[in-house]
């Protein structure tokens, strides 16, 4: 079962599972989507509906638990609900399900750190998103569970799921093509990055393995100024640098030796930044994405609008 399988990462996971002929069911409340079109089993449901999950989960040997309110800003819209969805639901499934769980956490749990970070480094979550993910990890320390602390994801996940334009590579690419320039605040802050399809493949490839515990999952560490240069070189946009600090205080670059050493992920064949920029740029240039600043592409705006309309409470 892919819980939250209709979302951004879920789109890629679904394609990989289909490609490998692995039967699966998607369980999703369609928070981020208005429809789910893949020709696979689908159950409309909320992760807070534990009575429903209690009846369903025994039918599945493996769970990829993607369901979450994602991103610092989106989680801050309604913090109590964030804790219910991102942390309490994970506690429940850890206590009530005996199969293998693949769980995406985030490298944001490291917060601000100028040193190279590995899985044994101290954590310093700066946002409710990071704090909830770190809290959820603690419930999965025992059992057949694999926790992947993801770097910032980028690229196109599949042909039908919603794009995210609030992710730094995607956002920079869209800004470069629609505004003709990028504004970089400071730019010395580090981010670990990984393509969404590489995340999806790592999750599916580890379903049948016995590897457990916490792993950083990223393919490259870049400073924001260097990322901007890549996008500028590929699109021809101008880059405007300002010494003003960006409000996001996160600064971390993570080691991926453990994830490679233990066979959880292979760097060979992974998709680089240029691959993701070309993907997003191709959709914009072809006219397939009409308005890149639409609220639906930004988790904070999209979730806030659902709260205000009463569609998600």
C-alpha positions in Angstrom: 0.0 0.0 0.0 1.2 3.5 -0.9 -0.3 5.8 1.6 -0.3 9.3 0.1 0.4 7.8 -3.3 -1.4 10.4 -5.2 1.0 13.2 -4.4 4.3 14.5 -5.9 6.6 11.6 -4.8 3.7 9.2 -4.9 3.4 9.8 -8.7 6.9 8.6 -9.2 6.5 5.6 -6.8 3.4 4.5 -8.7 5.2 4.5 -12.0 8.1 2.4 -10.6 5.8 -0.1 -9.1 3.8 -0.4 -12.3 7.1 -0.8 -14.3 8.2 -3.6 -12.0 4.7 -5.3 -12.1 4.4 -5.0 -8.3 0.7 -5.0 -7.4 -0.2 -2.1 -5.1 -3.0 0.1 -3.7 -3.0 3.8 -3.3 -4.6 5.2 -0.1 -5.0 9.0 -0.3 -7.4 11.7 0.7 -6.5 13.8 -2.5 -5.3 16.7 -0.4 -2.9 17.8 -3.2 -4.7 16.4 -6.1 -8.3 16.6 -7.5 -8.2 13.2 -9.1 -6.1 10.0 -9.3 -5.9 8.5 -12.8 -3.4 5.7 -12.7 -5.1 2.3 -13.5 -4.4 0.7 -10.1 -6.4 0.0 -7.0 -7.3 3.2 -5.2 -8.9 3.9 -1.8 -10.0 7.4 -0.8 -9.1 7.8 2.8 -7.5 10.0 5.5 -4.6 8.8 7.6 -6.5 10.0 10.7 -9.2 7.5 10.0 -7.6 4.7 12.0 -10.7 2.5 12.0 -10.6 2.4 8.3 -6.9 1.7 8.2 -7.2 -1.0 10.8 -9.5 -3.0 8.5 -7.3 -2.5 5.4 -3.7 -2.7 6.5 -3.6 -6.5 7.3 -4.1 -7.1 3.6 -0.7 -5.6 2.8 2.8 -6.9 3.5 4.6 -3.5 2.8 3.6 0.1 3.3 5.3 3.2 1.8 4.0 5.9 4.1 4.2 9.2 2.0 1.1 10.9 3.5 2.0 14.3 5.1 1.5 18.0 5.0 4.8 18.8 3.4 7.1 21.8 3.8 7.9 24.3 6.5 5.4 27.0 5.4 2.5 24.6 4.7 2.9 23.0 8.1 2.9 26.3 9.9 -0.6 27.2 8.5 -2.3 24.9 11.1 0.4 23.4 13.4 -2.0 21.2 15.4 -3.2 19.5 12.3 0.3 19.1 11.1 1.2 17.1 14.2 -1.9 14.9 13.7 -1.1 14.1 10.1 2.7 14.0 10.2 3.4 12.5 13.6 0.4 11.0 15.4 -0.6 9.0 12.3 2.9 7.5 12.1 2.8 6.6 15.8 -0.5 4.8 15.2 0.7 2.8 12.2 4.0 1.8 14.0 1.9 0.4 16.8 -0.7 -1.3 14.7 1.0 -2.7 11.7 3.6 -5.4 11.6 4.8 -5.3 8.0 7.7 -3.4 6.5 7.3 0.4 6.4 9.3 2.7 4.1 9.1 6.2 5.6 10.4 9.5 4.1 11.7 11.9 6.7 13.7 15.0 5.8 17.2 16.4 6.0 15.6 19.5 7.5 15.9 17.7 10.9 19.5 18.9 10.8 18.5 22.6 10.7 21.6 24.8 10.6 25.0 23.1 10.5 28.2 24.2 8.7 29.8 20.8 9.0 29.3 17.8 6.7 26.4 15.8 8.3 26.0 12.1 8.6 23.2 10.0 10.2 25.0 10.2 13.5 25.2 14.0 13.6 23.1 16.0 16.1 19.7 17.2 14.9 18.4 20.7 15.2 14.9 21.0 13.7 14.0 24.6 13.1 10.4 24.2 11.9 7.3 22.3 12.9 7.6 20.3 9.7 11.1 19.1 10.7 10.1 18.6 14.4 7.1 16.5 13.4 9.2 14.4 11.0 11.8 13.8 13.7 9.1 12.9 16.2 7.6 10.4 13.7 11.1 8.8 13.2 11.2 7.9 16.9 8.2 5.7 16.6 9.8 3.7 13.8 13.1 2.9 15.6 12.0 -0.6 16.3 10.7 -3.0 13.7 11.1 -3.6 10.0 11.3 0.0 9.0 13.5 2.0 6.7 13.7 5.8 7.3 15.0 7.9 4.4 16.0 11.5 5.3 15.4 13.2 2.0 17.3 16.1 0.5 15.3 18.8 -1.3 13.5 17.0 -4.1 13.2 18.4 -7.7 12.1 17.5 -11.1 8.9 15.9 -12.7 7.6 12.8 -10.9 5.3 11.4 -13.6 2.9 12.4 -16.3 -0.2 13.1 -14.2 0.7 14.3 -10.7 0.8 17.9 -9.7 4.1 19.7 -10.1 5.6 21.5 -7.2 7.0 24.9 -7.9 7.9 25.6 -4.3 11.0 23.4 -4.5 14.2 25.3 -5.1 15.3 23.8 -8.5 11.8 23.8 -9.9 11.1 27.3 -8.6 14.4 28.7 -10.0 13.7 27.2 -13.4 10.2 28.6 -13.6 11.4 32.0 -12.4 14.3 32.0 -14.9 11.9 31.4 -17.8 8.9 33.5 -16.8 10.7 36.5 -15.2 14.0 36.3 -17.0 16.0 36.6 -13.8 16.7 35.0 -10.4 17.1 36.9 -7.2 19.5 35.1 -4.8 19.5 36.1 -1.1 22.9 35.5 0.3 23.4 32.3 -1.6 26.0 30.6 0.5 23.5 28.3 2.3 23.9 24.7 1.4 21.2 22.2 0.3 21.3 18.5 -0.4 19.3 17.7 -3.5 17.8 14.6 -5.2 15.5 14.0 -8.2 12.0 12.8 -7.3 12.3 9.8 -9.5 15.5 8.7 -7.8 13.6 8.9 -4.5 10.8 6.8 -5.9 13.2 4.2 -7.2 15.0 4.0 -3.9 11.8 3.4 -2.0 10.6 0.6 -4.3 14.0 -1.0 -4.6 14.2 -1.4 -0.8 10.8 -3.0 -0.3 12.1 -6.5 -0.3 15.4 -5.8 1.4 16.0 -6.2 5.1 17.9 -3.0 5.6 16.5 -0.9 8.5 17.3 2.3 10.2 18.0 5.9 9.2 19.7 6.9 5.9 20.4 10.3 4.3 19.2 10.2 0.7 20.6 12.8 -1.7 22.8 12.9 -4.7 24.5 16.3 -4.5 25.2 19.1 -2.1 25.1 22.6 -3.6 25.2 26.2 -2.4 22.2 28.2 -3.6 24.5 30.5 -5.6 26.0 27.6 -7.5 22.5 26.2 -8.2 21.5 29.6 -9.6 24.5 29.5 -11.9 23.5 26.1 -13.3 20.0 27.4 -14.0 21.3 30.6 -15.4 23.7 28.8 -17.8 20.9 26.6 -19.0 18.3 29.2 -19.5 20.2 32.4 -20.2 18.5 34.3 -17.3 20.2 37.0 -15.2 21.1 36.4 -11.6 20.8 39.2 -9.1 22.6 38.7 -5.8 21.7 40.5 -2.7 23.4 40.3 0.7 20.0 40.3 2.4 19.5 36.9 4.2 16.7 34.7 3.1 14.1 34.0 5.9 14.8 30.2 5.7 17.7 29.7 8.1 18.4 26.1 7.1 22.0 25.4 6.0 23.3 21.8 5.8 25.1 19.5 3.5 24.8 15.8 4.1 27.0 12.8 3.5 25.6 9.9 1.5 28.3 7.3 2.2 26.1 5.1 4.4 23.2 4.9 2.0 25.6 3.8 -0.8 27.7 1.5 1.4 24.7 -0.4 2.6 23.2 -0.8 -0.9 20.1 1.3 -0.2 20.9 3.6 -3.1 23.2 3.7 -6.1 24.6 7.0 -7.3 25.4 5.6 -10.7 22.6 6.5 -13.1 21.0 9.1 -10.8 19.5 12.2 -12.4 21.5 15.4 -12.0 20.4 19.0 -11.6 20.5 19.6 -15.3 18.1 16.7 -15.9 15.6 18.3 -13.6 16.0 21.8 -15.1 15.5 20.4 -18.6 12.3 18.6 -17.5 10.7 21.6 -15.9 11.9 24.0 -18.6 10.5 21.7 -21.3 7.0 21.7 -19.8 7.0 25.5 -19.5 8.4 26.2 -23.0 6.0 23.8 -24.5 3.0 25.6 -22.9 2.0 22.5 -21.0 2.3 24.5 -17.8 0.3 27.7 -18.4 0.8 29.6 -15.2 3.7 28.6 -13.0 2.7 30.9 -10.1 -0.7 29.2 -9.6 -1.5 28.4 -6.0 -1.9 24.7 -6.7 1.8 24.3 -7.3 2.7 25.8 -3.9 1.9 23.6 -0.9 1.5 26.5 1.6 -1.0 28.4 -0.6 -2.8 25.3 -1.7 -3.2 23.9 1.9 -4.2 27.4 3.2 -6.9 27.7 0.6 -8.3 24.3 1.5 -8.4 25.2 5.2 -10.2 28.5 4.4 -12.8 26.7 2.2 -13.4 24.0 4.8 -12.3 21.3 2.5 -9.6 20.1 4.9 -10.1 20.3 8.6 
